[in-house]
């Protein structure tokens, strides 16, 4: 078999692999070695697209209470907050649906973190910021190297590196709303490797009354150096959440009386997530590097929710007499009608390998990347109905309503080649996703079914980009790539209605922008973007259809611009104070439906996409003193947005429809670390003015987190 035949196991990769085969070893020896890691921003300056990094310095300055605080300052990103810790992360990139970040690829050190990236992308876990070193955000044509969600962007949480020598830290904090946090980090290492252990525990009364939250996180990261340019990295994490959390919002009358009320006293949410990642980085010869990872994760999540419609329980228990509506008579309805239980177990595992080579040909530098990933998922989705608000799966009278077993096998092949000639770089890439999903409905509506439906998706996603660097501090970039999001098998591959399968979402994404950097003092990035959707998927209720349904809403367009500015003054107001400022802004000029949906849905052509505000803004200013004192003041703004595709303005009685008004909140951070001291103290205040604001109407009205103040002490061991 020839070398070309060995590499070209998939036609879609061949065109970009050939440069690897054309380069002679002699030419390759003239080029510097590159380094492969879990980072997606290996060469940020020359990436053909919008990129952003929340750095370690940003984490130190901003003193966040949750990861949400860090992401709100990223241009193009909206974070819809439902809880104080940001555990139910709702991220919208460039106007895409924010619900549980289902249209944003989330990774931790290059490993997917959603419960099941293909079949269950709804996020219920995010790495605690206490063990995060930095956050990488990629929205350009380089997205096609990652998947499966590539419609808007991806976020990669990079954990802190293994210690060099002995390193230890204790961090404790306490604050309002019964907030308490304790974090211990211990690590040791040398030239042969090392290990770091993080133990974290947090608690709080949460955003709403009776919304108490506890989380525990244990993470171990170890590195073994196997020789020159060869390392093995292992990560193990165990995350546990125990929350008196409800996913049900308030009706209009209740919200007006008290936006932080929680009439769902018996609602609860439990989550346990265990994950493992092994990464082998190696250099082969002078200029070939490989990055191979084996990963696996298991997530168990169970939500216990008050029954919100009488139909469910009456079907199972026709003698209970469930009259009324859950949205107008919460407590009495729950006492009569019991609850719904959703215990679900997800697991996935995968193997991914990426090979990178730098070389030269006819005076041009060439970087070629080729890789493959095998990925498997299992999902066990159950739903029970109980007779009382506190019923559980084993309680007397509890009935199994639904049981679906879902299996997904996905193979991804990807390649990218970048040609560098003087100040110009041209990149071309391609990704092929082959996805086979099977959904077996064992039980449905309390009856045994044993029906099966399957879905097979094979899609090729090309991408093209270029950068032009007229001088060292200025880069112009442009790119175009195909975006893709696979169907959700729990709702889109329905064994009870196999003819109603929803087609996958697809888009063509365009970018044009510039980056400018003047040393470490000034940073500027401006980007214009266009997302052209051919198959936008929208939840049925947003179009006037039944709850729990999804529909292909056809064509849609998202277009706008992003701006980021950062400047640090080397000479401040006085020799002892140096000011700095950051500004992030997003203008989503257009986010609307371009076609009629039909099939009984409302006519929404020309209407604005739900939860796609026209304006987002974030401004932070600060002072860094030579005496060790630091001050940060931030203002975050979110423009008004519609809650449904019909663009309903008037508020409905149940609170699910109506305009979501604009809002702005003020945050404050203070730090003090004396010169040469091994300790520091800090204060974080979120929503300083205690502004009451509405964040979402999904399942009712949700208020944003109220004022939260905490004081912390950190000591390095």
C-alpha positions as CSV (number, residue, x, y, z in Angstrom):
1,X,0.0,0.0,0.0
2,X,1.4,3.5,-0.9
3,X,1.8,6.2,1.6
4,X,-1.1,8.1,0.0
5,X,-3.4,5.1,0.3
6,X,-2.5,4.7,4.0
7,X,-3.3,8.2,4.8
8,X,-6.4,8.7,2.6
9,X,-8.7,6.3,4.4
10,X,-11.4,8.9,3.8
11,X,-11.7,10.9,0.6
12,X,-12.7,14.1,2.4
13,X,-9.3,14.3,4.1
14,X,-7.1,13.5,1.1
15,X,-6.8,17.0,-0.4
16,X,-5.4,18.4,2.8
17,X,-3.2,15.4,3.7
18,X,-1.2,15.5,0.4
19,X,1.1,18.4,1.6
20,X,2.4,16.0,4.2
21,X,3.5,13.6,1.6
22,X,5.1,16.2,-0.7
23,X,7.5,17.5,1.8
24,X,11.0,16.1,1.8
25,X,12.7,15.4,5.1
26,X,15.5,17.8,4.2
27,X,13.0,20.6,3.8
28,X,11.3,19.7,7.1
29,X,14.5,20.0,9.0
30,X,14.6,23.7,8.3
31,X,11.4,24.5,10.3
32,X,11.0,24.9,14.1
33,X,9.2,22.2,16.1
34,X,5.7,23.0,17.3
35,X,4.1,21.9,20.5
36,X,0.8,20.0,20.8
37,X,-1.4,20.4,24.0
38,X,-5.0,20.4,25.1
39,X,-5.2,24.0,24.0
40,X,-7.3,24.9,21.0
41,X,-5.5,28.3,20.6
42,X,-2.0,27.0,19.8
43,X,-1.1,29.9,17.6
44,X,-3.7,32.6,18.5
45,X,-2.1,35.4,16.5
46,X,-2.4,33.6,13.2
47,X,-5.8,31.8,13.7
48,X,-8.2,32.7,10.8
49,X,-11.1,33.7,12.9
50,X,-12.4,35.3,16.1
51,X,-10.6,34.0,19.2
52,X,-10.6,35.1,22.8
53,X,-8.9,34.1,25.9
54,X,-9.9,34.8,29.5
55,X,-6.4,34.8,31.0
56,X,-5.1,33.9,34.4
57,X,-4.6,37.7,35.0
58,X,-8.3,38.2,34.2
59,X,-9.3,35.6,36.8
60,X,-7.2,37.3,39.4
61,X,-8.6,40.7,38.7
62,X,-12.3,40.0,38.3
63,X,-12.6,37.9,41.4
64,X,-15.6,35.9,40.0
65,X,-18.3,34.2,42.0
66,X,-19.0,31.8,39.1
67,X,-17.8,30.9,35.7
68,X,-20.7,33.0,34.3
69,X,-19.0,36.2,35.6
70,X,-15.9,35.3,33.5
71,X,-17.8,34.6,30.3
72,X,-20.0,37.6,30.3
73,X,-17.1,39.8,29.2
74,X,-16.4,37.7,26.1
75,X,-17.6,39.5,22.9
76,X,-20.4,37.6,21.2
77,X,-21.4,35.6,24.3
78,X,-24.5,36.0,26.4
79,X,-24.9,34.1,29.7
80,X,-28.4,33.7,31.0
81,X,-28.1,33.3,34.8
82,X,-30.5,31.1,36.8
83,X,-28.4,30.3,39.8
84,X,-25.7,31.8,41.9
85,X,-22.9,29.3,41.0
86,X,-23.7,29.2,37.3
87,X,-24.2,25.5,37.5
88,X,-27.0,25.5,35.0
89,X,-24.9,27.2,32.3
90,X,-27.0,28.9,29.6
91,X,-24.6,30.2,26.9
92,X,-25.7,31.9,23.7
93,X,-23.1,32.5,21.0
94,X,-24.1,35.2,18.5
95,X,-27.8,34.9,19.2
96,X,-28.1,31.1,19.2
97,X,-30.5,29.5,21.7
98,X,-28.9,29.7,25.2
99,X,-30.9,26.9,26.9
100,X,-28.4,24.8,28.7
101,X,-25.6,25.7,26.2
102,X,-26.9,23.0,23.9
103,X,-25.6,24.8,20.8
104,X,-22.1,25.5,22.1
105,X,-19.4,22.9,22.3
106,X,-17.9,22.9,25.8
107,X,-14.6,21.2,26.6
108,X,-12.2,20.8,29.5
109,X,-8.5,20.4,28.4
110,X,-9.8,19.4,25.0
111,X,-12.2,16.8,26.3
112,X,-16.0,17.2,25.8
113,X,-17.9,17.8,29.1
114,X,-21.6,17.8,28.2
115,X,-23.4,14.7,29.4
116,X,-23.4,13.2,25.9
117,X,-22.0,15.6,23.3
118,X,-24.0,14.1,20.4
119,X,-27.3,12.9,22.0
120,X,-27.6,15.1,25.1
121,X,-25.6,18.4,24.7
122,X,-27.6,20.2,27.5
123,X,-24.9,21.3,30.0
124,X,-25.4,20.6,33.7
125,X,-21.7,20.7,34.7
126,X,-18.9,23.3,34.3
127,X,-15.5,23.0,35.8
128,X,-15.2,25.2,39.0
129,X,-13.1,28.3,38.3
130,X,-10.9,27.6,41.3
131,X,-9.0,25.0,39.2
132,X,-9.2,26.8,35.9
133,X,-6.1,28.6,34.6
134,X,-7.7,30.2,31.6
135,X,-10.7,29.9,29.2
136,X,-10.3,29.7,25.4
137,X,-13.1,30.8,23.0
138,X,-13.1,30.0,19.3
139,X,-15.7,31.1,16.8
140,X,-14.0,31.1,13.4
141,X,-13.3,28.6,10.7
142,X,-10.9,26.7,12.9
143,X,-14.1,25.3,14.5
144,X,-14.2,22.5,12.0
145,X,-11.3,20.8,13.8
146,X,-13.7,20.2,16.7
147,X,-17.2,18.8,17.0
148,X,-20.0,17.9,17.0
149,X,-21.5,21.4,17.8
150,X,-20.0,23.9,15.4
151,X,-22.8,26.4,14.7
152,X,-21.6,29.3,16.7
153,X,-18.5,28.6,18.7
154,X,-16.7,26.5,21.3
155,X,-15.3,27.1,24.8
156,X,-12.4,25.2,26.2
157,X,-11.6,25.4,30.0
158,X,-7.9,24.9,30.6
159,X,-7.1,23.6,34.0
160,X,-4.1,24.7,36.0
161,X,-0.8,22.9,35.2
162,X,0.9,20.4,37.4
163,X,3.1,22.0,40.1
164,X,6.8,22.4,39.6
165,X,8.3,21.7,43.0
166,X,6.0,21.9,46.0
167,X,2.9,24.0,45.7
168,X,0.0,24.4,48.1
169,X,-2.9,26.8,48.7
170,X,-5.8,27.2,51.0
171,X,-8.7,29.4,50.0
172,X,-11.7,30.0,52.2
173,X,-14.6,32.5,51.7
174,X,-17.9,33.4,53.4
175,X,-20.7,35.8,52.4
176,X,-24.3,36.7,52.3
177,X,-27.1,34.2,51.6
178,X,-25.2,31.6,53.7
179,X,-22.4,31.4,51.2
180,X,-19.4,29.3,52.2
181,X,-16.5,28.0,50.2
182,X,-13.3,26.0,51.0
183,X,-10.6,25.1,48.5
184,X,-7.4,23.1,49.1
185,X,-4.7,22.6,46.4
186,X,-1.6,20.5,47.0
187,X,0.9,19.6,44.3
188,X,4.5,18.5,43.8
189,X,6.7,17.9,40.8
190,X,10.1,17.8,39.2
191,X,11.7,17.2,35.9
192,X,10.3,13.7,35.7
193,X,6.7,14.8,36.3
194,X,4.3,15.6,39.1
195,X,0.8,15.7,40.4
196,X,-1.8,18.2,41.7
197,X,-4.8,17.6,43.9
198,X,-7.7,20.0,44.2
199,X,-10.5,19.6,46.7
200,X,-13.4,22.1,46.7
201,X,-16.6,22.4,48.7
202,X,-19.2,25.2,48.3
203,X,-22.6,26.0,49.7
204,X,-25.2,28.8,49.4
205,X,-28.9,29.5,49.8
206,X,-28.9,30.2,46.1
207,X,-30.9,32.7,44.0
208,X,-34.4,31.9,45.2
209,X,-35.9,31.2,48.6
210,X,-35.3,27.6,49.7
211,X,-32.8,27.2,46.8
212,X,-29.9,25.8,48.9
213,X,-27.0,24.4,46.9
214,X,-24.0,22.2,47.9
215,X,-21.3,21.1,45.6
216,X,-18.2,19.0,46.0
217,X,-15.4,18.7,43.5
218,X,-12.3,16.5,43.7
219,X,-9.8,16.6,40.8
220,X,-6.4,14.9,40.4
221,X,-4.0,15.8,37.6
222,X,-0.7,14.0,37.0
223,X,2.1,14.3,34.4
224,X,4.8,11.8,33.7
225,X,7.7,12.7,31.4
226,X,8.6,9.6,29.4
227,X,11.6,11.1,27.6
228,X,12.5,14.0,25.4
229,X,9.3,15.5,24.0
230,X,7.1,12.7,25.3
231,X,4.7,13.1,28.2
232,X,1.7,11.3,29.6
233,X,-1.0,13.3,31.4
234,X,-3.8,11.9,33.4
235,X,-6.8,13.6,34.8
236,X,-9.5,12.3,37.2
237,X,-12.5,14.3,38.4
238,X,-15.5,13.6,40.7
239,X,-18.1,16.3,40.9
240,X,-21.3,16.1,43.1
241,X,-24.1,18.6,43.2
242,X,-27.0,18.5,45.7
243,X,-29.4,21.3,45.0
244,X,-32.9,22.3,46.1
245,X,-33.3,23.6,42.6
246,X,-36.4,24.0,40.5
247,X,-36.4,24.4,36.8
248,X,-39.9,25.9,37.0
249,X,-40.4,29.6,36.9
250,X,-43.1,31.9,38.3
251,X,-46.3,33.2,36.8
252,X,-46.8,36.9,36.4
253,X,-48.7,37.4,39.7
254,X,-46.2,35.5,41.8
255,X,-43.2,37.3,40.2
256,X,-44.7,40.7,40.8
257,X,-45.2,39.8,44.5
258,X,-41.7,38.3,45.0
259,X,-39.4,37.4,42.1
260,X,-37.2,35.2,44.4
261,X,-40.1,33.2,45.7
262,X,-40.0,29.4,45.4
263,X,-43.4,27.7,45.7
264,X,-41.8,24.4,44.5
265,X,-40.5,23.5,48.0
266,X,-40.1,19.8,47.2
267,X,-38.2,20.2,43.8
268,X,-34.7,18.9,43.9
269,X,-31.8,18.2,41.5
270,X,-28.9,15.8,42.1
271,X,-25.9,15.3,39.8
272,X,-22.8,13.1,40.0
273,X,-20.2,13.3,37.3
274,X,-17.0,11.2,37.1
275,X,-14.5,11.7,34.3
276,X,-11.1,10.3,33.2
277,X,-8.7,11.6,30.5
278,X,-5.3,10.2,29.4
279,X,-3.3,12.3,27.0
280,X,-0.1,11.2,25.3
281,X,1.9,14.0,23.7
282,X,4.9,13.0,21.6
283,X,7.4,14.3,19.1
284,X,8.4,12.1,16.2
285,X,11.6,13.2,14.6
286,X,12.3,16.9,14.5
287,X,9.0,18.4,13.3
288,X,6.2,15.9,13.7
289,X,4.0,15.9,16.8
290,X,1.1,13.8,17.9
291,X,-1.6,14.4,20.5
292,X,-3.6,11.4,21.5
293,X,-6.3,11.3,24.2
294,X,-8.5,8.5,25.6
295,X,-11.4,9.9,27.6
296,X,-14.5,8.6,29.4
297,X,-17.2,10.2,31.5
298,X,-20.3,9.1,33.4
299,X,-23.0,11.5,34.5
300,X,-26.0,10.7,36.6
301,X,-28.6,13.5,37.0
302,X,-32.0,13.3,38.6
303,X,-34.5,16.1,38.8
304,X,-37.6,15.9,40.9
305,X,-40.3,18.4,39.9
306,X,-43.8,19.2,40.9
307,X,-46.2,18.0,38.3
308,X,-47.1,21.0,36.1
309,X,-50.0,19.6,34.2
310,X,-52.9,17.5,35.5
311,X,-52.9,15.2,32.4
312,X,-49.8,13.3,33.4
313,X,-50.9,12.2,36.8
314,X,-54.6,11.6,35.9
315,X,-53.5,9.2,33.3
316,X,-51.6,7.2,35.9
317,X,-53.9,7.8,38.9
318,X,-57.3,8.8,37.7
319,X,-58.7,8.9,41.2
320,X,-56.5,11.7,42.6
321,X,-58.7,14.5,41.3
322,X,-56.0,16.8,39.9
323,X,-58.0,19.9,38.9
324,X,-56.6,23.3,38.3
325,X,-53.4,24.6,36.9
326,X,-50.0,24.3,38.3
327,X,-49.1,27.8,37.3
328,X,-52.0,29.4,39.3
329,X,-52.3,27.1,42.3
330,X,-48.8,25.8,42.9
331,X,-48.9,24.4,46.4
332,X,-52.3,22.8,46.4
333,X,-51.8,21.3,42.9
334,X,-48.5,19.7,44.0
335,X,-50.1,18.2,47.1
336,X,-52.9,16.6,45.0
337,X,-51.0,15.6,42.0
338,X,-47.5,14.6,43.1
339,X,-44.4,15.0,41.1
340,X,-42.4,14.0,38.0
341,X,-39.0,12.3,38.4
342,X,-36.4,12.3,35.7
343,X,-33.4,10.1,36.7
344,X,-31.0,9.9,33.7
345,X,-27.7,8.3,33.3
346,X,-25.2,9.2,30.5
347,X,-21.9,7.8,29.7
348,X,-19.4,8.3,26.8
349,X,-16.0,7.3,25.9
350,X,-13.7,8.1,23.0
351,X,-10.3,7.9,21.4
352,X,-8.9,10.9,19.5
353,X,-5.5,11.3,17.8
354,X,-4.1,14.4,16.0
355,X,-0.9,14.6,14.1
356,X,0.8,17.9,13.3
357,X,3.7,18.6,11.0
358,X,5.5,21.8,10.0
359,X,7.6,21.8,6.9
360,X,8.6,24.0,4.0
361,X,8.0,23.7,0.2
362,X,9.2,26.0,-2.5
363,X,10.1,28.7,0.1
364,X,6.7,28.5,1.8
365,X,6.1,27.2,5.4
366,X,3.3,24.6,5.6
367,X,1.5,23.3,8.7
368,X,-0.6,20.2,8.2
369,X,-2.9,18.6,10.7
370,X,-4.8,15.4,10.3
371,X,-6.8,13.5,12.9
372,X,-9.5,11.1,13.7
373,X,-11.9,10.4,16.6
374,X,-14.0,7.5,17.6
375,X,-16.8,8.2,20.1
376,X,-19.5,6.1,21.8
377,X,-22.4,7.2,24.0
378,X,-25.1,5.5,26.1
379,X,-28.1,7.2,27.6
380,X,-30.7,5.7,30.0
381,X,-33.6,8.2,30.2
382,X,-36.4,7.5,32.6
383,X,-39.4,9.3,33.8
384,X,-41.6,8.4,36.8
385,X,-44.8,9.9,38.2
386,X,-45.3,9.9,41.9
387,X,-48.4,10.4,44.1
388,X,-46.9,13.0,46.5
389,X,-44.5,16.0,46.1
390,X,-41.8,14.0,47.9
391,X,-42.2,10.7,46.1
392,X,-39.1,9.0,44.7
393,X,-38.6,6.1,42.3
394,X,-39.1,3.4,44.9
395,X,-42.1,5.1,46.7
396,X,-45.4,3.3,46.9
397,X,-47.6,4.1,43.9
398,X,-44.8,5.5,41.8
399,X,-45.2,4.5,38.1
400,X,-42.7,4.3,35.3
401,X,-44.0,6.6,32.6
402,X,-41.1,6.6,30.0
403,X,-37.9,4.7,29.5
404,X,-35.7,5.3,26.5
405,X,-32.3,3.7,25.8
406,X,-30.2,5.6,23.4
407,X,-26.9,4.5,21.8
408,X,-24.7,6.7,19.6
409,X,-21.6,5.9,17.6
410,X,-19.7,8.7,15.9
411,X,-16.6,8.8,13.8
412,X,-15.0,12.1,12.9
413,X,-12.1,12.6,10.4
414,X,-10.6,16.0,10.1
415,X,-7.7,17.7,8.4
416,X,-6.3,21.2,8.0
417,X,-3.4,22.7,6.1
418,X,-2.0,26.2,6.4
419,X,0.3,27.8,3.9
420,X,2.4,30.7,5.1
421,X,4.1,33.0,2.7
422,X,5.7,36.1,4.2
423,X,2.8,38.1,5.9
424,X,0.0,36.0,4.4
425,X,-1.4,32.7,5.7
426,X,-4.1,30.6,4.0
427,X,-5.8,27.8,5.7
428,X,-8.1,25.1,4.3
429,X,-9.8,22.4,6.4
430,X,-12.4,19.7,6.3
431,X,-14.3,17.6,8.8
432,X,-16.4,14.5,8.2
433,X,-18.9,13.4,10.9
434,X,-20.5,10.0,10.6
435,X,-23.2,9.5,13.3
436,X,-25.3,6.4,13.9
437,X,-28.0,6.7,16.6
438,X,-30.6,4.2,17.9
439,X,-33.4,5.2,20.3
440,X,-35.3,2.3,21.9
441,X,-38.6,3.2,23.5
442,X,-39.1,0.6,26.2
443,X,-41.9,2.4,27.9
444,X,-44.0,5.3,26.7
445,X,-47.0,6.9,28.4
446,X,-47.0,4.1,31.1
447,X,-47.3,1.3,28.5
448,X,-44.6,-1.1,27.4
449,X,-43.6,-0.4,23.8
450,X,-40.2,-1.9,22.8
451,X,-40.1,0.2,19.6
452,X,-36.9,1.3,18.0
453,X,-36.0,4.1,15.6
454,X,-32.6,4.8,14.0
455,X,-30.9,7.8,12.5
456,X,-27.8,8.0,10.3
457,X,-26.0,11.3,9.6
458,X,-23.0,11.7,7.4
459,X,-22.0,15.2,6.8
460,X,-18.8,16.9,5.4
461,X,-17.9,20.3,6.8
462,X,-15.4,22.4,4.9
463,X,-13.7,25.6,6.1
464,X,-11.4,28.2,4.6
465,X,-9.6,31.1,6.2
466,X,-6.8,33.6,5.8
467,X,-4.8,36.0,7.8
468,X,-2.7,39.0,6.7
469,X,-0.1,40.5,9.0
470,X,1.1,43.8,7.5
471,X,3.3,44.3,10.6
472,X,4.0,42.6,13.9
473,X,1.1,44.2,15.9
474,X,-1.7,44.1,13.3
475,X,-3.6,41.1,11.8
476,X,-6.5,41.0,9.4
477,X,-8.5,37.8,9.2
478,X,-11.3,36.3,7.2
479,X,-13.0,32.9,7.1
480,X,-16.0,30.8,6.0
481,X,-17.0,27.4,7.3
482,X,-20.0,25.1,7.5
483,X,-21.7,24.7,10.9
484,X,-23.5,21.6,12.1
485,X,-25.5,20.4,15.1
486,X,-26.9,16.8,15.1
487,X,-30.5,16.1,16.0
488,X,-31.4,15.3,19.6
489,X,-32.5,11.6,19.6
490,X,-34.6,11.9,22.7
491,X,-37.0,14.2,20.8
492,X,-35.9,14.1,17.2
493,X,-35.6,10.4,16.7
494,X,-38.9,9.3,18.1
495,X,-39.8,5.5,17.8
496,X,-43.5,6.5,18.3
497,X,-43.4,8.9,15.3
498,X,-40.5,7.8,13.0
499,X,-41.8,9.9,10.1
500,X,-41.4,13.1,12.1
501,X,-37.7,13.2,12.5
502,X,-36.1,16.6,12.7
503,X,-33.3,17.3,10.3
504,X,-29.9,18.4,11.6
505,X,-29.1,22.1,11.9
506,X,-26.8,23.5,9.3
507,X,-25.3,26.9,8.7
508,X,-22.7,28.7,6.6
509,X,-20.7,31.1,8.8
510,X,-18.7,34.1,7.6
511,X,-16.2,36.3,9.4
512,X,-14.1,39.4,8.7
513,X,-12.1,41.1,11.3
514,X,-8.8,42.5,12.7
515,X,-6.6,42.1,15.7
516,X,-4.1,44.7,17.0
517,X,-1.8,44.3,19.9
518,X,0.7,46.9,21.2
519,X,3.0,45.0,23.6
520,X,1.1,43.9,26.7
521,X,-0.5,47.3,27.2
522,X,-3.2,47.5,24.4
523,X,-5.3,44.8,22.7
524,X,-8.0,45.4,20.1
525,X,-10.2,42.9,18.2
526,X,-13.1,43.8,15.9
527,X,-15.1,41.2,14.0
528,X,-18.1,41.3,11.6
529,X,-20.0,38.0,11.3
530,X,-22.8,36.4,9.4
531,X,-24.5,33.0,10.2
532,X,-26.7,31.8,7.4
533,X,-28.9,28.9,8.6
534,X,-30.6,26.5,6.3
535,X,-32.2,24.3,9.0
536,X,-32.7,26.1,12.2
537,X,-34.4,24.0,14.9
538,X,-36.8,25.7,17.2
539,X,-38.8,24.5,20.2
540,X,-42.5,23.9,19.3
541,X,-44.0,26.2,22.1
542,X,-42.1,29.2,20.7
543,X,-44.1,28.7,17.5
544,X,-47.4,28.0,19.2
545,X,-47.0,24.2,19.0
546,X,-47.3,21.6,21.7
547,X,-44.9,21.4,24.6
548,X,-41.9,19.0,24.2
549,X,-41.9,19.3,20.4
550,X,-39.2,20.5,18.0
551,X,-39.5,21.7,14.4
552,X,-37.3,22.7,11.6
553,X,-38.0,26.4,11.3
554,X,-36.2,26.7,7.9
555,X,-33.9,29.5,7.0
556,X,-32.6,32.2,9.4
557,X,-29.9,34.9,9.5
558,X,-27.7,36.1,12.3
559,X,-25.5,39.1,11.5
560,X,-23.6,41.7,13.5
561,X,-20.3,42.8,14.9
562,X,-18.1,42.4,18.0
563,X,-15.6,44.7,19.6
564,X,-13.1,44.1,22.4
565,X,-10.7,46.8,23.8
566,X,-8.2,46.5,26.6
567,X,-5.6,49.0,27.7
568,X,-3.3,49.3,30.7
569,X,-1.6,52.5,31.5
570,X,2.1,52.2,32.4
571,X,2.0,55.5,34.1
572,X,-1.2,56.0,36.1
573,X,-2.8,58.7,38.2
574,X,0.2,58.6,40.5
575,X,3.4,56.6,40.8
576,X,1.5,54.2,43.1
577,X,-1.6,53.5,41.0
578,X,-1.9,52.1,37.5
579,X,-5.3,52.1,35.9
580,X,-6.7,49.6,33.3
581,X,-9.9,49.3,31.3
582,X,-11.6,46.6,29.2
583,X,-14.6,47.0,27.0
584,X,-16.6,44.2,25.2
585,X,-19.5,44.9,23.0
586,X,-21.8,42.9,20.6
587,X,-24.3,44.3,18.1
588,X,-26.5,41.6,16.7
589,X,-28.1,43.7,14.0
590,X,-30.1,40.9,12.5
591,X,-31.3,37.6,14.0
592,X,-34.5,36.7,12.3
593,X,-36.4,33.9,10.5
594,X,-36.2,34.1,6.7
595,X,-38.9,31.5,5.8
596,X,-42.3,30.4,6.9
597,X,-42.4,27.2,9.0
598,X,-45.8,25.9,8.1
599,X,-47.3,22.6,9.5
600,X,-49.7,24.5,11.8
601,X,-47.0,26.7,13.3
602,X,-47.3,30.5,13.5
603,X,-46.1,32.5,10.6
604,X,-42.8,34.0,11.9
605,X,-41.0,35.1,8.7
606,X,-39.2,38.4,9.4
607,X,-39.6,38.0,13.2
608,X,-36.6,38.1,15.5
609,X,-35.1,35.0,17.0
610,X,-36.1,34.4,20.6
611,X,-33.5,35.3,23.2
612,X,-31.2,37.1,20.8
613,X,-30.7,40.6,22.2
614,X,-29.6,43.3,19.8
615,X,-27.0,44.8,22.2
616,X,-24.6,43.2,24.8
617,X,-22.0,45.2,26.6
618,X,-19.5,44.7,29.4
619,X,-17.2,47.5,30.8
620,X,-14.6,46.9,33.5
621,X,-12.2,49.5,35.0
622,X,-9.6,49.0,37.7
623,X,-6.7,50.3,39.6
624,X,-3.6,48.2,40.6
625,X,-1.6,49.7,43.4
626,X,2.0,49.2,44.3
627,X,0.9,48.7,47.9
628,X,-0.8,45.4,46.9
629,X,-4.4,46.8,46.7
630,X,-6.5,46.2,43.6
631,X,-9.9,47.6,42.7
632,X,-12.2,46.5,39.9
633,X,-15.6,47.9,39.0
634,X,-17.7,46.3,36.2
635,X,-21.0,47.1,34.5
636,X,-22.7,44.4,32.4
637,X,-25.6,45.2,30.0
638,X,-28.1,43.0,28.2
639,X,-30.6,44.4,25.7
640,X,-34.2,43.5,25.5
641,X,-35.2,40.2,23.9
642,X,-38.3,38.3,22.8
643,X,-39.3,35.1,24.6
644,X,-41.0,33.5,21.6
645,X,-40.8,33.3,17.8
646,X,-44.1,35.2,17.5
647,X,-42.4,38.2,19.2
648,X,-45.1,38.6,21.8
649,X,-44.7,41.8,23.7
650,X,-47.6,41.6,26.2
651,X,-46.9,39.5,29.2
652,X,-49.0,36.3,29.6
653,X,-50.6,35.3,32.9
654,X,-48.4,32.2,33.2
655,X,-45.2,34.3,32.6
656,X,-43.9,32.3,29.7
657,X,-44.7,34.9,27.0
658,X,-43.8,38.6,26.7
659,X,-40.8,40.8,26.3
660,X,-37.7,40.3,28.5
661,X,-36.7,43.9,29.3
662,X,-33.1,45.1,29.1
663,X,-31.0,45.2,32.3
664,X,-27.6,46.2,33.6
665,X,-25.9,45.1,36.8
666,X,-22.9,46.5,38.7
667,X,-20.1,44.2,40.1
668,X,-17.2,45.1,42.4
669,X,-13.9,43.3,43.3
670,X,-11.2,44.2,45.8
671,X,-7.9,42.5,46.5
672,X,-5.1,43.1,48.9
673,X,-1.7,41.3,48.9
674,X,1.2,43.0,50.7
675,X,4.5,42.9,48.9
676,X,6.3,39.5,49.3
677,X,3.4,38.1,51.4
678,X,2.3,34.6,50.9
679,X,-1.4,35.5,51.6
680,X,-4.0,37.8,50.2
681,X,-7.6,38.8,51.0
682,X,-10.4,39.7,48.6
683,X,-13.9,40.9,48.3
684,X,-16.4,40.1,45.5
685,X,-19.8,41.7,45.2
686,X,-22.2,40.7,42.4
687,X,-25.1,42.9,41.5
688,X,-24.0,45.6,44.0
689,X,-27.1,47.7,43.7
690,X,-29.3,44.6,44.2
691,X,-31.1,45.1,40.9
692,X,-34.1,43.0,40.3
693,X,-34.2,41.8,36.7
694,X,-35.8,39.2,34.5
695,X,-33.4,36.8,32.7
696,X,-35.7,34.2,31.0
697,X,-39.3,33.1,30.6
698,X,-38.5,29.5,29.8
699,X,-40.9,27.4,31.9
700,X,-42.0,30.6,33.7
701,X,-40.3,33.8,34.9
702,X,-36.8,33.6,36.4
703,X,-35.1,36.5,38.2
704,X,-31.4,37.0,37.9
705,X,-29.2,36.4,41.1
706,X,-29.7,39.1,43.8
707,X,-26.8,40.9,45.5
708,X,-24.2,38.6,46.7
709,X,-21.1,39.7,48.7
710,X,-18.3,37.4,49.9
711,X,-15.0,37.9,51.6
712,X,-12.2,35.5,51.1
713,X,-8.7,34.7,52.5
714,X,-6.1,32.8,50.5
715,X,-2.7,31.5,51.7
716,X,0.0,29.8,49.8
717,X,1.7,27.0,51.6
